[in-house]
């Protein structure tokens, strides 16, 4: 008799990875509050290597509307400033010779709606990924019937896969709801 646990575990691991990816994707959506993670995609040239900004500077949020970037070497100030300007962050850096400050502008109602739409799109992509993991698990279980797995065991395993799927779809919905609330809060 074959063991169905690996199939269930693989499906759950895949769905968990989807949640982590969704969380990462939503972190890059600016919600009007200072979040150092919006700079994760910014890369700078550091002695011939292209590295993340967090590898050459300390990034802090002294208040809800400001991000402060303290480079480890003063010579990096103009390089960091240029990298931020050329990135998709959409915020103009202010350089005072010591640190770079990014003032997070308040979001307009129209921009908030665009961000909610973007977040919902990310959520839908995550749901598709969860459904694909469910489909793959069910396909594996159906193949196991051909290899001698009893049908009633396969049906029970299928219902377990569905329960795991439902749990992760609910988690995606909860994460999206929280992000939408964060975006729409003025």
C-alpha positions in Angstrom: 0.0 0.0 0.0 1.3 3.4 -0.9 1.7 6.3 1.5 -0.4 9.5 0.7 1.3 11.7 3.4 4.1 12.9 1.0 1.5 14.0 -1.5 -0.4 16.0 1.2 2.8 17.4 2.6 4.0 18.5 -0.8 0.7 20.3 -1.5 0.8 22.1 1.9 4.4 23.1 1.4 3.6 24.5 -2.0 0.7 26.5 -0.6 2.8 27.8 2.3 5.4 29.0 -0.2 2.7 30.8 -2.1 1.6 32.6 1.1 5.2 33.7 1.7 5.5 34.9 -1.8 2.3 36.9 -1.5 3.5 38.4 1.7 6.7 39.5 0.0 4.8 40.9 -3.0 2.4 42.9 -0.8 5.3 44.3 1.2 6.5 46.1 -1.9 3.1 47.9 -2.3 3.5 51.3 -0.6 0.6 52.0 1.7 1.3 55.5 2.8 3.4 54.4 5.7 7.2 54.3 5.8 8.3 50.7 5.3 12.0 50.0 4.6 11.0 47.0 2.5 9.9 49.3 -0.4 13.7 49.8 -1.0 14.3 46.0 -1.4 14.4 46.3 -5.1 16.9 49.1 -5.3 20.4 48.1 -6.3 23.6 50.1 -6.2 27.0 49.8 -7.7 29.4 49.1 -4.9 33.0 48.7 -6.0 32.0 47.0 -9.2 29.3 44.8 -7.7 25.6 45.5 -7.9 24.2 45.0 -4.4 20.9 45.7 -2.5 20.9 49.1 -0.8 20.6 47.4 2.6 24.1 45.9 2.0 25.8 49.3 2.0 23.6 51.4 4.3 21.5 51.3 7.4 17.8 51.9 6.7 15.5 53.1 9.5 12.1 54.6 9.9 12.2 57.3 12.5 8.5 58.0 12.1 5.5 56.8 10.1 6.2 59.2 7.2 10.0 59.1 6.8 12.7 56.5 5.8 16.3 57.4 6.7 19.2 55.9 4.8 22.6 56.2 6.5 25.4 55.0 4.1 28.4 53.2 5.7 30.7 55.4 3.6 30.0 59.1 2.8 31.2 58.6 -0.8 28.1 56.5 -1.4 25.6 59.3 -0.8 25.4 60.4 -4.4 25.4 56.8 -5.7 22.5 55.9 -3.3 20.6 59.0 -4.3 20.9 58.3 -8.0 19.9 54.7 -7.5 16.7 55.7 -5.6 15.9 58.3 -8.3 16.3 55.7 -11.1 14.3 53.1 -9.2 10.5 52.5 -9.3 10.1 53.7 -5.7 8.7 57.0 -6.9 10.0 59.1 -4.1 12.6 61.9 -4.4 15.4 61.5 -1.9 16.6 64.5 0.2 20.4 64.5 0.9 21.8 66.6 3.8 25.4 65.5 3.4 25.1 62.9 6.2 21.9 60.9 5.5 19.3 60.5 2.8 15.7 61.0 3.8 12.7 59.8 1.9 9.5 61.6 2.9 6.5 59.3 2.1 3.8 61.4 0.5 0.2 60.9 1.5 -1.7 58.8 -1.0 -4.5 60.2 -3.1 -7.8 58.4 -3.2 -7.2 57.4 -6.8 -3.7 56.1 -6.0 -5.1 54.1 -3.0 -7.7 52.4 -5.3 -4.9 51.6 -7.8 -2.9 50.0 -5.0 -5.9 48.0 -3.8 -6.4 46.8 -7.3 -2.7 45.8 -7.5 -3.0 44.0 -4.1 -6.1 42.1 -5.3 -4.2 41.0 -8.5 -1.4 39.7 -6.3 -4.0 37.9 -4.2 -5.6 36.3 -7.3 -2.2 35.1 -8.5 -1.7 33.5 -5.1 -5.1 31.8 -5.2 -4.3 30.4 -8.7 -1.1 29.0 -7.3 -2.9 27.4 -4.4 -5.4 25.9 -6.8 -2.6 24.5 -8.9 -1.0 22.9 -5.9 -4.4 21.2 -5.1 -4.8 20.1 -8.7 -1.2 18.6 -8.8 -1.9 16.7 -5.5 -5.2 15.3 -6.8 -3.5 14.3 -10.1 -0.8 12.4 -8.1 -3.5 10.7 -6.0 -5.4 9.6 -9.1 -2.1 8.1 -10.5 -1.6 6.3 -7.3 -5.0 4.5 -7.8 -3.4 2.9 -11.0 -0.5 1.8 -8.8 -2.8 0.0 -6.4 -4.1 2.7 -4.0 -7.7 1.8 -2.9 -10.3 4.3 -4.2 -11.8 5.1 -0.8 -8.3 6.0 0.6 -7.8 8.2 -2.5 -11.2 9.9 -2.0 -10.4 10.6 1.7 -7.0 12.0 0.7 -8.7 14.2 -1.9 -11.0 15.6 0.7 -8.0 16.3 2.9 -6.3 18.2 0.0 -9.5 20.2 -0.4 -9.5 21.1 3.3 -5.9 22.2 3.1 -6.8 24.2 -0.1 -9.7 25.9 1.7 -7.5 26.8 4.7 -4.9 28.5 2.5 -7.5 30.3 0.3 -8.9 31.8 3.6 -5.4 32.8 4.7 -4.9 34.6 1.3 -8.2 36.4 1.7 -7.3 37.4 5.3 -3.9 38.8 4.2 -5.6 40.7 1.3 -8.2 42.1 3.7 -5.5 43.4 6.1 -3.5 44.9 3.2 -6.6 46.6 1.7 -7.5 48.0 5.2 -3.9 49.3 5.6 -3.9 50.9 2.1 -7.3 52.6 2.6 -6.6 53.9 6.1 -5.8 57.6 5.8 
